[in-house]
Amino acid sequence: MTLISYADFEKVEIRVGKIIEVKDFPKARKPAYKLWIDFGELGIKKSSARITKLYTPYRINRTTNFSRY
């Protein structure tokens, strides 16, 4: 494994977003969910996650969006 310097690490943008929608992703090669994530000023971005064995869509929304409860 190649390590990077702290100066290189400082260049990385790490953002936190709020998951606003989760759906099954049947077209994925391996079981996955489609995620819509709100990054505020950057807008809503789509991603996918292969976490179907660990979480249900309900649990993802419940554990990540505390403002709903």
N, C-alpha and C positions, 0 to 999 in steps of 0.2 A: 504494500500500500504506500502510495506517495503522500507525504504530508505537505500541507501548504503553510506558508508563513502567516503570521498574524496580520501583516499588511495586506496580503491577499484576502484573508478572511474578512477584513474590514470593508472590502469592496462588494461583498455579497449583500443583497437586499433580502431581508427576512420580513415577511408580511404576515399578519394575522387577519383572517376573514371569518365571516359568519356563514355557515351552511344554511341556505334558504330553501333548497329543494333536493330531494333524493329520489331517484327512480331506479328500477332494475335496468340492467344493460344486457339484454338478451343477445345482441350481436357481438359481444365481446368473446374472444377465444376462450377465456376462462371466466367463471362467474365473477361479476363485478357490479358496482353501482355507478350510475352517472350522478355527479354532484354539481350543483350550481352554487358558487361561493361569491358572496358580496364582499369586495375589498374596498368599499367606500369610494374614495376619489378615483380609484383605478377601474371601478365598475364591477359588473358581474362576470365572472370567469367560469368556464366549464372545465371539469376534470373527471377522472374516474378513479375508483379505488377497489382493489380486490380484497375486500374485507367482509364478504358475504357470510363466511363461516363464523365470524366474530360478532357481527352486529346485524340487526334488522334495520330497515329504513326508519322505522319509528324510534328505535333506540338512538340512532345517529342524531336525529333532530332533537330528541329529548335531552341527550347528554351534552350537546354542543350549543344549543340555543336556550340558555337559561332565562332569557327575557320572556319567553313564551309561558313560563310556569311560575 
